Amino acid sequence: MKPVSDMTPQELAEASAKAMWNDDSASQRLNMSLDHIAPGEADLTMTITADMSNGHGNCHGGYMFTLADSAFAFACNSYNQLTVAQHCSITYLVPGRIGDRLTAHAREVSRRGRSGIYDIRITNQNGEHVAEFRGHSRTVKGTHLPV
């Protein structure tokens, strides 16, 4: 592997995501897919199964939150700095349905000092806006890759 100091921002984002993915049992076991990574950005997808349904026969909101939170995590950890969630909120717009393929598009809004703000839009396979998530991040001590 190339030394971190010689990596482009895109290479650093990709290497950081790979290191994170290797230890991310939750995202892996929910069969999420990391479809795009770039500095401050990530797209993850997940298909809603019957095991993820609530008492109304729709996707349980916790699974949509988890998908958005995972996209948030990959986006804010794309700079090789360990970064955690400080605060998150979600607004559900329409129900996710069993069989839907949901995509969480995470984009950085602001990154100053140790704090960041990220917006994550969840859409279904038809491009319908399903939910909106906002995450506030905080960097902590450490890196994903050796420096």
Phi and psi in degrees as GROMACS dihedral restraints (atoms count N, CA, C in turn):
[ dihedral_restraints ]
;  ai    aj    ak    al  type     phi  dphi    fc
    3     4     5     6     1   -65.0    20    10
    4     5     6     7     1   143.4    20    10
    6     7     8     9     1   -59.5    20    10
    7     8     9    10     1   143.7    20    10
    9    10    11    12     1   -54.0    20    10
   10    11    12    13     1   -38.9    20    10
   12    13    14    15     1   -65.1    20    10
   13    14    15    16     1   -19.9    20    10
   15    16    17    18     1   -98.7    20    10
   16    17    18    19     1    -1.7    20    10
   18    19    20    21     1   -81.2    20    10
   19    20    21    22     1   145.1    20    10
   21    22    23    24     1   -73.5    20    10
   22    23    24    25     1   163.3    20    10
   24    25    26    27     1   -55.9    20    10
   25    26    27    28     1   -37.9    20    10
   27    28    29    30     1   -67.1    20    10
   28    29    30    31     1   -44.1    20    10
   30    31    32    33     1   -62.2    20    10
   31    32    33    34     1   -39.2    20    10
   33    34    35    36     1   -64.5    20    10
   34    35    36    37     1   -42.5    20    10
   36    37    38    39     1   -61.9    20    10
   37    38    39    40     1   -44.4    20    10
   39    40    41    42     1   -65.2    20    10
   40    41    42    43     1   -43.4    20    10
   42    43    44    45     1   -67.5    20    10
   43    44    45    46     1   -40.0    20    10
   45    46    47    48     1   -64.0    20    10
   46    47    48    49     1   -42.1    20    10
   48    49    50    51     1   -64.5    20    10
   49    50    51    52     1   -41.5    20    10
   51    52    53    54     1   -61.6    20    10
   52    53    54    55     1   -44.0    20    10
   54    55    56    57     1   -63.0    20    10
   55    56    57    58     1   -41.7    20    10
   57    58    59    60     1   -67.1    20    10
   58    59    60    61     1   -46.3    20    10
   60    61    62    63     1   -57.3    20    10
   61    62    63    64     1   -38.8    20    10
   63    64    65    66     1   -59.1    20    10
   64    65    66    67     1   -26.5    20    10
   66    67    68    69     1  -109.0    20    10
   67    68    69    70     1     6.7    20    10
   69    70    71    72     1   -96.6    20    10
   70    71    72    73     1    78.2    20    10
   72    73    74    75     1   -61.7    20    10
   73    74    75    76     1   -38.1    20    10
   75    76    77    78     1   -60.9    20    10
   76    77    78    79     1   -52.1    20    10
   78    79    80    81     1   -63.6    20    10
   79    80    81    82     1   -41.5    20    10
   81    82    83    84     1   -64.7    20    10
   82    83    84    85     1   -44.7    20    10
   84    85    86    87     1   -73.4    20    10
   85    86    87    88     1   -18.3    20    10
   87    88    89    90     1   -90.9    20    10
   88    89    90    91     1     9.3    20    10
   90    91    92    93     1    57.6    20    10
   91    92    93    94     1    36.5    20    10
   93    94    95    96     1   -73.2    20    10
   94    95    96    97     1   157.5    20    10
   96    97    98    99     1  -128.4    20    10
   97    98    99   100     1   130.8    20    10
   99   100   101   102     1   -88.4    20    10
  100   101   102   103     1   104.9    20    10
  102   103   104   105     1   -95.1    20    10
  103   104   105   106     1   -21.7    20    10
  105   106   107   108     1  -154.7    20    10
  106   107   108   109     1   136.9    20    10
  108   109   110   111     1  -141.4    20    10
  109   110   111   112     1   138.6    20    10
  111   112   113   114     1  -156.0    20    10
  112   113   114   115     1   168.0    20    10
  114   115   116   117     1   -55.9    20    10
  115   116   117   118     1   117.7    20    10
  117   118   119   120     1    76.7    20    10
  118   119   120   121     1    10.9    20    10
  120   121   122   123     1  -138.0    20    10
  121   122   123   124     1   149.3    20    10
  123   124   125   126     1  -161.2    20    10
  124   125   126   127     1   143.2    20    10
  126   127   128   129     1  -122.7    20    10
  127   128   129   130     1   124.9    20    10
  129   130   131   132     1  -123.6    20    10
  130   131   132   133     1   146.2    20    10
  132   133   134   135     1  -123.9    20    10
  133   134   135   136     1   157.2    20    10
  135   136   137   138     1  -158.0    20    10
  136   137   138   139     1   137.3    20    10
  138   139   140   141     1   -92.9    20    10
  139   140   141   142     1   132.8    20    10
  141   142   143   144     1   -79.9    20    10
  142   143   144   145     1   124.1    20    10
  144   145   146   147     1  -105.0    20    10
  145   146   147   148     1   168.0    20    10
  147   148   149   150     1   -60.2    20    10
  148   149   150   151     1   -30.6    20    10
  150   151   152   153     1   -66.9    20    10
  151   152   153   154     1   -14.3    20    10
  153   154   155   156     1   -99.8    20    10
  154   155   156   157     1     8.2    20    10
  156   157   158   159     1   -85.5    20    10
  157   158   159   160     1   153.5    20    10
  159   160   161   162     1  -100.8    20    10
  160   161   162   163     1  -171.0    20    10
  162   163   164   165     1   -67.0    20    10
  163   164   165   166     1   -10.4    20    10
  165   166   167   168     1   -98.9    20    10
  166   167   168   169     1    -0.5    20    10
  168   169   170   171     1    81.4    20    10
  169   170   171   172     1    11.5    20    10
  171   172   173   174     1  -107.0    20    10
  172   173   174   175     1   174.3    20    10
  174   175   176   177     1   -64.3    20    10
  175   176   177   178     1   128.4    20    10
  177   178   179   180     1   -61.7    20    10
  178   179   180   181     1   133.4    20    10
  180   181   182   183     1   -57.7    20    10
  181   182   183   184     1   -28.6    20    10
  183   184   185   186     1   -63.0    20    10
  184   185   186   187     1   -32.4    20    10
  186   187   188   189     1   -72.0    20    10
  187   188   189   190     1   -38.1    20    10
  189   190   191   192     1   -65.8    20    10
  190   191   192   193     1   -40.4    20    10
  192   193   194   195     1   -60.1    20    10
  193   194   195   196     1   -43.8    20    10
  195   196   197   198     1   -63.0    20    10
  196   197   198   199     1   -41.9    20    10
  198   199   200   201     1   -60.5    20    10
  199   200   201   202     1   -48.3    20    10
  201   202   203   204     1   -63.7    20    10
  202   203   204   205     1   -41.1    20    10
  204   205   206   207     1   -63.9    20    10
  205   206   207   208     1   -37.8    20    10
  207   208   209   210     1   -66.3    20    10
  208   209   210   211     1   -43.2    20    10
  210   211   212   213     1   -61.5    20    10
  211   212   213   214     1   -42.7    20    10
  213   214   215   216     1   -56.4    20    10
  214   215   216   217     1   -47.3    20    10
  216   217   218   219     1   -61.2    20    10
  217   218   219   220     1   -44.7    20    10
  219   220   221   222     1   -67.6    20    10
  220   221   222   223     1   -38.1    20    10
  222   223   224   225     1   -65.2    20    10
  223   224   225   226     1   -47.6    20    10
  225   226   227   228     1   -80.2    20    10
  226   227   228   229     1   -12.0    20    10
  228   229   230   231     1   -99.4    20    10
  229   230   231   232     1    13.5    20    10
  231   232   233   234     1   -80.8    20    10
  232   233   234   235     1     4.1    20    10
  234   235   236   237     1  -109.8    20    10
  235   236   237   238     1    13.5    20    10
  237   238   239   240     1    63.2    20    10
  238   239   240   241     1    31.9    20    10
  240   241   242   243     1  -121.4    20    10
  241   242   243   244     1   132.6    20    10
  243   244   245   246     1   -63.4    20    10
  244   245   246   247     1   125.5    20    10
  246   247   248   249     1  -135.8    20    10
  247   248   249   250     1   135.5    20    10
  249   250   251   252     1  -122.4    20    10
  250   251   252   253     1   165.2    20    10
  252   253   254   255     1   -78.3    20    10
  253   254   255   256     1   135.8    20    10
  255   256   257   258     1  -103.1    20    10
  256   257   258   259     1   -37.0    20    10
  258   259   260   261     1  -159.5    20    10
  259   260   261   262     1   140.8    20    10
  261   262   263   264     1  -141.3    20    10
  262   263   264   265     1   148.0    20    10
  264   265   266   267     1  -144.3    20    10
  265   266   267   268     1   155.6    20    10
  267   268   269   270     1  -139.3    20    10
  268   269   270   271     1   144.4    20    10
  270   271   272   273     1  -121.7    20    10
  271   272   273   274     1   122.9    20    10
  273   274   275   276     1   -89.9    20    10
  274   275   276   277     1   128.7    20    10
  276   277   278   279     1  -102.2    20    10
  277   278   279   280     1   -44.7    20    10
  279   280   281   282     1  -141.7    20    10
  280   281   282   283     1   156.2    20    10
  282   283   284   285     1   -67.9    20    10
  283   284   285   286     1   144.7    20    10
  285   286   287   288     1   -83.2    20    10
  286   287   288   289     1   141.7    20    10
  288   289   290   291     1  -109.7    20    10
  289   290   291   292     1   152.1    20    10
  291   292   293   294     1   -58.2    20    10
  292   293   294   295     1   131.1    20    10
  294   295   296   297     1    95.7    20    10
  295   296   297   298     1   -16.3    20    10
  297   298   299   300     1   -62.8    20    10
  298   299   300   301     1   143.0    20    10
  300   301   302   303     1  -103.0    20    10
  301   302   303   304     1   106.6    20    10
  303   304   305   306     1   -94.0    20    10
  304   305   306   307     1   142.1    20    10
  306   307   308   309     1  -122.3    20    10
  307   308   309   310     1   130.3    20    10
  309   310   311   312     1  -105.5    20    10
  310   311   312   313     1   116.1    20    10
  312   313   314   315     1  -100.9    20    10
  313   314   315   316     1   107.8    20    10
  315   316   317   318     1   -99.2    20    10
  316   317   318   319     1   132.0    20    10
  318   319   320   321     1  -137.9    20    10
  319   320   321   322     1   136.0    20    10
  321   322   323   324     1   -71.6    20    10
  322   323   324   325     1   132.7    20    10
  324   325   326   327     1  -100.4    20    10
  325   326   327   328     1   -41.7    20    10
  327   328   329   330     1  -154.9    20    10
  328   329   330   331     1   143.1    20    10
  330   331   332   333     1  -146.1    20    10
  331   332   333   334     1   108.4    20    10
  333   334   335   336     1  -136.3    20    10
  334   335   336   337     1   127.0    20    10
  336   337   338   339     1    58.8    20    10
  337   338   339   340     1  -125.7    20    10
  339   340   341   342     1   -95.4    20    10
  340   341   342   343     1     0.7    20    10
  342   343   344   345     1  -112.6    20    10
  343   344   345   346     1   147.0    20    10
  345   346   347   348     1  -143.1    20    10
  346   347   348   349     1   157.4    20    10
  348   349   350   351     1  -128.3    20    10
  349   350   351   352     1   132.9    20    10
  351   352   353   354     1  -132.7    20    10
  352   353   354   355     1   136.3    20    10
  354   355   356   357     1  -106.6    20    10
  355   356   357   358     1   134.3    20    10
  357   358   359   360     1  -125.5    20    10
  358   359   360   361     1   119.0    20    10
  360   361   362   363     1  -102.3    20    10
  361   362   363   364     1   127.1    20    10
  363   364   365   366     1  -101.9    20    10
  364   365   366   367     1   128.1    20    10
  366   367   368   369     1  -125.9    20    10
  367   368   369   370     1   160.0    20    10
  369   370   371   372     1   -97.9    20    10
  370   371   372   373     1  -176.9    20    10
  372   373   374   375     1   -63.3    20    10
  373   374   375   376     1   -16.3    20    10
  375   376   377   378     1   -95.5    20    10
  376   377   378   379     1     3.4    20    10
  378   379   380   381     1    82.2    20    10
  379   380   381   382     1     6.4    20    10
  381   382   383   384     1   -72.4    20    10
  382   383   384   385     1   134.0    20    10
  384   385   386   387     1   -74.9    20    10
  385   386   387   388     1   111.5    20    10
  387   388   389   390     1   -95.9    20    10
  388   389   390   391     1   -40.9    20    10
  390   391   392   393     1  -157.9    20    10
  391   392   393   394     1   159.4    20    10
  393   394   395   396     1  -129.1    20    10
  394   395   396   397     1   129.8    20    10
  396   397   398   399     1  -124.7    20    10
  397   398   399   400     1   139.7    20    10
  399   400   401   402     1  -125.6    20    10
  400   401   402   403     1   130.3    20    10
  402   403   404   405     1  -121.7    20    10
  403   404   405   406     1   138.6    20    10
  405   406   407   408     1  -107.8    20    10
  406   407   408   409     1   127.7    20    10
  408   409   410   411     1  -110.4    20    10
  409   410   411   412     1   163.6    20    10
  411   412   413   414     1  -144.1    20    10
  412   413   414   415     1   124.6    20    10
  414   415   416   417     1   -77.6    20    10
  415   416   417   418     1   147.1    20    10
  417   418   419   420     1  -126.0    20    10
  418   419   420   421     1   178.0    20    10
  420   421   422   423     1   -68.9    20    10
  421   422   423   424     1   133.0    20    10
  423   424   425   426     1   121.1    20    10
  424   425   426   427     1   166.6    20    10
  426   427   428   429     1  -133.8    20    10
  427   428   429   430     1   163.1    20    10
  429   430   431   432     1   -81.7    20    10
  430   431   432   433     1   -34.6    20    10
  432   433   434   435     1  -116.0    20    10
  433   434   435   436     1   149.0    20    10
  435   436   437   438     1   -65.1    20    10
  436   437   438   439     1   137.2    20    10
